[in-house]
Amino acid sequence: MITEKLTRGKKALLLSVTVVYFVVGFFLIVFLLGYIIGANYSGLLSLLYLGAGWYILIKKNGLFRIMGVKYE
């Protein structure tokens, strides 16, 4: 539960950080590593990246900790 009322700027920043992490990071891994180690392994690695990001940033409230948002 979030105890701090998020301002419009913080909401936009939280959304931006999340989108940059998941979308940009996922595509960079797929495209850059696709040439180096092959498409199959880079696809699996990018799925692990998304899973780890979801677990740390969303499930464990890591994004709120990074952004300094007060939560319970």
VMD Tcl script that builds the backbone (N, CA, C; Angstrom):
set m [mol new atoms 216]
animate dup $m
set s [atomselect $m all]
$s set {name element resname resid chain x y z} {
  {N N MET 1 A 0.837 -1.174 0.000}
  {CA C MET 1 A 0.000 0.000 0.000}
  {C C MET 1 A 0.885 1.242 0.000}
  {N N ILE 2 A 0.603 2.152 -0.887}
  {CA C ILE 2 A 1.375 3.379 -0.982}
  {C C ILE 2 A 0.805 4.393 -0.005}
  {N N THR 3 A 1.665 4.967 0.839}
  {CA C THR 3 A 1.206 5.950 1.816}
  {C C THR 3 A 1.378 7.372 1.305}
  {N N GLU 4 A 2.228 7.564 0.318}
  {CA C GLU 4 A 2.488 8.894 -0.217}
  {C C GLU 4 A 1.593 9.144 -1.429}
  {N N LYS 5 A 1.028 10.326 -1.498}
  {CA C LYS 5 A 0.223 10.667 -2.672}
  {C C LYS 5 A 1.177 11.046 -3.795}
  {N N LEU 6 A 1.094 10.305 -4.885}
  {CA C LEU 6 A 2.005 10.530 -5.996}
  {C C LEU 6 A 1.557 11.729 -6.821}
  {N N THR 7 A 2.493 12.598 -7.111}
  {CA C THR 7 A 2.193 13.738 -7.960}
  {C C THR 7 A 2.203 13.276 -9.424}
  {N N ARG 8 A 1.734 14.145 -10.276}
  {CA C ARG 8 A 1.684 13.808 -11.695}
  {C C ARG 8 A 3.090 13.576 -12.261}
  {N N GLY 9 A 4.042 14.354 -11.789}
  {CA C GLY 9 A 5.417 14.204 -12.245}
  {C C GLY 9 A 6.035 12.878 -11.820}
  {N N LYS 10 A 5.769 12.468 -10.560}
  {CA C LYS 10 A 6.307 11.194 -10.080}
  {C C LYS 10 A 5.645 10.019 -10.784}
  {N N LYS 11 A 4.357 10.133 -11.076}
  {CA C LYS 11 A 3.686 9.065 -11.810}
  {C C LYS 11 A 4.288 8.913 -13.196}
  {N N ALA 12 A 4.538 10.021 -13.848}
  {CA C ALA 12 A 5.136 9.973 -15.184}
  {C C ALA 12 A 6.549 9.412 -15.123}
  {N N LEU 13 A 7.297 9.785 -14.095}
  {CA C LEU 13 A 8.651 9.283 -13.949}
  {C C LEU 13 A 8.664 7.788 -13.663}
  {N N LEU 14 A 7.759 7.321 -12.798}
  {CA C LEU 14 A 7.657 5.889 -12.523}
  {C C LEU 14 A 7.314 5.114 -13.787}
  {N N LEU 15 A 6.370 5.616 -14.556}
  {CA C LEU 15 A 5.996 4.954 -15.798}
  {C C LEU 15 A 7.148 4.958 -16.793}
  {N N SER 16 A 7.860 6.065 -16.879}
  {CA C SER 16 A 8.988 6.162 -17.805}
  {C C SER 16 A 10.096 5.184 -17.443}
  {N N VAL 17 A 10.428 5.094 -16.161}
  {CA C VAL 17 A 11.472 4.174 -15.718}
  {C C VAL 17 A 11.071 2.735 -16.013}
  {N N THR 18 A 9.825 2.398 -15.755}
  {CA C THR 18 A 9.348 1.045 -16.009}
  {C C THR 18 A 9.388 0.715 -17.493}
  {N N VAL 19 A 8.910 1.618 -18.329}
  {CA C VAL 19 A 8.895 1.375 -19.767}
  {C C VAL 19 A 10.311 1.264 -20.312}
  {N N VAL 20 A 11.186 2.136 -19.873}
  {CA C VAL 20 A 12.573 2.084 -20.343}
  {C C VAL 20 A 13.221 0.766 -19.939}
  {N N TYR 21 A 13.007 0.345 -18.715}
  {CA C TYR 21 A 13.616 -0.908 -18.265}
  {C C TYR 21 A 13.117 -2.083 -19.079}
  {N N PHE 22 A 11.809 -2.228 -19.162}
  {CA C PHE 22 A 11.264 -3.420 -19.795}
  {C C PHE 22 A 11.376 -3.394 -21.314}
  {N N VAL 23 A 10.949 -2.344 -21.958}
  {CA C VAL 23 A 10.903 -2.324 -23.422}
  {C C VAL 23 A 12.288 -2.144 -24.028}
  {N N VAL 24 A 12.973 -1.111 -23.620}
  {CA C VAL 24 A 14.280 -0.830 -24.214}
  {C C VAL 24 A 15.276 -1.925 -23.854}
  {N N GLY 25 A 15.313 -2.325 -22.604}
  {CA C GLY 25 A 16.227 -3.390 -22.200}
  {C C GLY 25 A 15.951 -4.694 -22.914}
  {N N PHE 26 A 14.689 -5.062 -23.055}
  {CA C PHE 26 A 14.300 -6.299 -23.729}
  {C C PHE 26 A 14.756 -6.279 -25.188}
  {N N PHE 27 A 14.469 -5.205 -25.896}
  {CA C PHE 27 A 14.840 -5.143 -27.303}
  {C C PHE 27 A 16.347 -5.049 -27.505}
  {N N LEU 28 A 17.050 -4.364 -26.621}
  {CA C LEU 28 A 18.499 -4.318 -26.734}
  {C C LEU 28 A 19.113 -5.708 -26.564}
  {N N ILE 29 A 18.601 -6.461 -25.602}
  {CA C ILE 29 A 19.109 -7.813 -25.406}
  {C C ILE 29 A 18.804 -8.677 -26.621}
  {N N VAL 30 A 17.588 -8.615 -27.125}
  {CA C VAL 30 A 17.215 -9.458 -28.256}
  {C C VAL 30 A 18.024 -9.103 -29.496}
  {N N PHE 31 A 18.124 -7.827 -29.818}
  {CA C PHE 31 A 18.808 -7.444 -31.053}
  {C C PHE 31 A 20.323 -7.558 -30.953}
  {N N LEU 32 A 20.907 -7.041 -29.871}
  {CA C LEU 32 A 22.358 -7.058 -29.772}
  {C C LEU 32 A 22.902 -8.465 -29.538}
  {N N LEU 33 A 22.300 -9.198 -28.634}
  {CA C LEU 33 A 22.786 -10.548 -28.377}
  {C C LEU 33 A 22.355 -11.532 -29.452}
  {N N GLY 34 A 21.338 -11.183 -30.232}
  {CA C GLY 34 A 20.922 -12.052 -31.333}
  {C C GLY 34 A 22.026 -12.241 -32.341}
  {N N TYR 35 A 22.811 -11.217 -32.557}
  {CA C TYR 35 A 23.935 -11.321 -33.490}
  {C C TYR 35 A 25.128 -12.049 -32.866}
  {N N ILE 36 A 25.287 -11.920 -31.554}
  {CA C ILE 36 A 26.475 -12.478 -30.903}
  {C C ILE 36 A 26.291 -13.962 -30.568}
  {N N ILE 37 A 25.207 -14.300 -29.879}
  {CA C ILE 37 A 25.048 -15.685 -29.403}
  {C C ILE 37 A 23.910 -16.425 -30.093}
  {N N GLY 38 A 23.183 -15.788 -30.958}
  {CA C GLY 38 A 22.098 -16.454 -31.664}
  {C C GLY 38 A 20.752 -16.054 -31.105}
  {N N ALA 39 A 19.758 -16.202 -31.945}
  {CA C ALA 39 A 18.414 -15.735 -31.593}
  {C C ALA 39 A 17.776 -16.558 -30.481}
  {N N ASN 40 A 17.979 -17.856 -30.477}
  {CA C ASN 40 A 17.325 -18.691 -29.462}
  {C C ASN 40 A 17.808 -18.352 -28.060}
  {N N TYR 41 A 19.113 -18.251 -27.885}
  {CA C TYR 41 A 19.652 -17.971 -26.562}
  {C C TYR 41 A 19.372 -16.537 -26.126}
  {N N SER 42 A 19.392 -15.616 -27.064}
  {CA C SER 42 A 19.099 -14.232 -26.677}
  {C C SER 42 A 17.629 -14.079 -26.304}
  {N N GLY 43 A 16.742 -14.825 -26.931}
  {CA C GLY 43 A 15.325 -14.801 -26.553}
  {C C GLY 43 A 15.115 -15.330 -25.153}
  {N N LEU 44 A 15.792 -16.431 -24.828}
  {CA C LEU 44 A 15.682 -16.986 -23.476}
  {C C LEU 44 A 16.272 -16.040 -22.439}
  {N N LEU 45 A 17.407 -15.429 -22.772}
  {CA C LEU 45 A 18.033 -14.485 -21.855}
  {C C LEU 45 A 17.160 -13.259 -21.634}
  {N N SER 46 A 16.501 -12.796 -22.681}
  {CA C SER 46 A 15.632 -11.632 -22.526}
  {C C SER 46 A 14.388 -11.969 -21.702}
  {N N LEU 47 A 13.875 -13.192 -21.809}
  {CA C LEU 47 A 12.760 -13.600 -20.951}
  {C C LEU 47 A 13.188 -13.672 -19.485}
  {N N LEU 48 A 14.399 -14.146 -19.239}
  {CA C LEU 48 A 14.916 -14.138 -17.869}
  {C C LEU 48 A 15.089 -12.714 -17.350}
  {N N TYR 49 A 15.529 -11.812 -18.224}
  {CA C TYR 49 A 15.669 -10.398 -17.879}
  {C C TYR 49 A 14.324 -9.793 -17.490}
  {N N LEU 50 A 13.296 -10.089 -18.283}
  {CA C LEU 50 A 11.957 -9.583 -17.965}
  {C C LEU 50 A 11.434 -10.173 -16.660}
  {N N GLY 51 A 11.671 -11.448 -16.445}
  {CA C GLY 51 A 11.225 -12.088 -15.212}
  {C C GLY 51 A 11.916 -11.518 -13.987}
  {N N ALA 52 A 13.226 -11.327 -14.080}
  {CA C ALA 52 A 13.968 -10.754 -12.957}
  {C C ALA 52 A 13.541 -9.314 -12.705}
  {N N GLY 53 A 13.318 -8.556 -13.768}
  {CA C GLY 53 A 12.868 -7.172 -13.616}
  {C C GLY 53 A 11.497 -7.083 -12.984}
  {N N TRP 54 A 10.596 -7.949 -13.420}
  {CA C TRP 54 A 9.251 -7.964 -12.832}
  {C C TRP 54 A 9.338 -8.296 -11.353}
  {N N TYR 55 A 10.134 -9.303 -11.000}
  {CA C TYR 55 A 10.213 -9.732 -9.609}
  {C C TYR 55 A 10.808 -8.647 -8.712}
  {N N ILE 56 A 11.884 -8.027 -9.161}
  {CA C ILE 56 A 12.567 -7.034 -8.330}
  {C C ILE 56 A 11.818 -5.706 -8.309}
  {N N LEU 57 A 11.424 -5.201 -9.476}
  {CA C LEU 57 A 10.824 -3.868 -9.542}
  {C C LEU 57 A 9.361 -3.854 -9.112}
  {N N ILE 58 A 8.611 -4.861 -9.484}
  {CA C ILE 58 A 7.169 -4.848 -9.219}
  {C C ILE 58 A 6.828 -5.663 -7.970}
  {N N LYS 59 A 7.209 -6.908 -7.921}
  {CA C LYS 59 A 6.819 -7.800 -6.832}
  {C C LYS 59 A 7.436 -7.383 -5.497}
  {N N LYS 60 A 8.692 -6.993 -5.498}
  {CA C LYS 60 A 9.388 -6.620 -4.259}
  {C C LYS 60 A 9.392 -5.117 -4.009}
  {N N ASN 61 A 8.592 -4.342 -4.749}
  {CA C ASN 61 A 8.484 -2.885 -4.597}
  {C C ASN 61 A 9.828 -2.183 -4.739}
  {N N GLY 62 A 10.706 -2.732 -5.547}
  {CA C GLY 62 A 12.019 -2.140 -5.753}
  {C C GLY 62 A 11.951 -0.804 -6.464}
  {N N LEU 63 A 10.968 -0.644 -7.340}
  {CA C LEU 63 A 10.827 0.609 -8.063}
  {C C LEU 63 A 10.480 1.743 -7.108}
  {N N PHE 64 A 9.629 1.476 -6.124}
  {CA C PHE 64 A 9.283 2.495 -5.142}
  {C C PHE 64 A 10.490 2.855 -4.285}
  {N N ARG 65 A 11.303 1.858 -3.963}
  {CA C ARG 65 A 12.502 2.101 -3.171}
  {C C ARG 65 A 13.499 2.958 -3.949}
  {N N ILE 66 A 13.653 2.653 -5.233}
  {CA C ILE 66 A 14.573 3.415 -6.083}
  {C C ILE 66 A 14.105 4.870 -6.211}
  {N N MET 67 A 12.818 5.054 -6.388}
  {CA C MET 67 A 12.262 6.386 -6.598}
  {C C MET 67 A 12.046 7.148 -5.290}
  {N N GLY 68 A 12.203 6.498 -4.155}
  {CA C GLY 68 A 12.034 7.162 -2.875}
  {C C GLY 68 A 10.578 7.389 -2.506}
  {N N VAL 69 A 9.673 6.542 -3.008}
  {CA C VAL 69 A 8.254 6.648 -2.681}
  {C C VAL 69 A 7.995 5.860 -1.403}
  {N N LYS 70 A 7.237 6.460 -0.474}
  {CA C LYS 70 A 6.929 5.798 0.782}
  {C C LYS 70 A 5.798 4.785 0.554}
  {N N TYR 71 A 6.018 3.569 1.023}
  {CA C TYR 71 A 5.027 2.509 0.885}
  {C C TYR 71 A 5.059 1.648 2.140}
  {N N GLU 72 A 4.033 0.836 2.316}
  {CA C GLU 72 A 3.973 -0.075 3.466}
  {C C GLU 72 A 4.027 -1.503 2.991}
}
mol reanalyze $m
mol bondsrecalc $m
mol representation Tube
mol addrep $m
